[in-house]
Amino acid sequence: MERQTPGLENTKSHSCNNEPSKESGKFFIQPAVLDEPFLAHCELTAFGGGWLMIRYRYDGSLDIYRNWTEYRNGFGSVDGEFWLGLQHLH
């Protein structure tokens, strides 16, 4: 995992649970060596931290009526409302 916040040293790990900074934010996560890295939001403060957010919805601005391909690949932006994508939930 690589931290994506300017001003912080890059750190790498394979999950949100292994992130030492304890500051929530955007990270590139690569669960296994052969997996393609993907941008995700890690929640590191609530309920003990280490949570990969698979969906974030707060005002309904993102249309969730999508087809199978979009649910597989993910949609939205980790800067706002998003669905991470089924391909990343293994």
N, C-alpha and C positions, 0 to 999 in steps of 0.2 A: 504494500500500500504506500502511496506517495502523497504527502500532504500537499494540498493545493491552495494554501493561504499565503499570500506574499508576506515576507518578513520572518517566516519560520523556517527552520532547517528542514530539509526533506527527510522524511523517515519512510522506511519500507517495512511492510508486514503482509500477511496473507488474509487478515480479517480485522474487523473493527475491534474485536475483543483484545487484540494484541497491540493496539495503538497506545504508546506510552505517554503521549502529550496530554491526554485527558481533556482536550478541548474539542468540542463538537465541530464538525465541518465537512468539507468535501475532500475525498481521498480517491486515488486510483487504487483499486483493489484487484489483486491477482491471486485467487484462491489456490491455484496450483500452477506449477511451472509451465505447463502446456496450455493453460487458459489464457485467453485474451484479456488484458486488464480492462476494467470499466470504471467509469466515474460514478461514485456513490456518496451518499451522505451518511456519516457515522455519528450516532448520538452517544456521546461519551459522558454525560452527566446524569441523566435520568435513570432511576432504578439500578444504580451501580455501574452504568455505562456499558460500552461494548456492543451496542445495537446497530445493526445494519438496517436502515430505513428502506423498506420495500415499497412504501406508498406514502405520499404526503399530500393531503388535501385540506385546505382551510377556508376557501371562499367559493369554491365551485367554478372558478374561471377556466379550468381545464375540462374539456369534453371527455368523458370517460366511455362514451358509446363508440367503441373501436372494434376492429376486426381481429381475428386470431393472430395474424402476423404482428400487429402492433402490440398486443398483449404479450406475445412471445419476446419481442425485441425491446419493449419498453417505450415510453413516450413522456413528453413533458421535459422539464429541466430541474436538476437538483437545486437550482437557485429559486425555485418556486414550487408549484404543484407538479407531481410526477408519479409514474408507476415505473419501478425499476426494470421489470421484465422477467418473465418466467425463465428465460434462459440463464439467469443469474441465481436462481434459487435451487441449487443442487447440493 
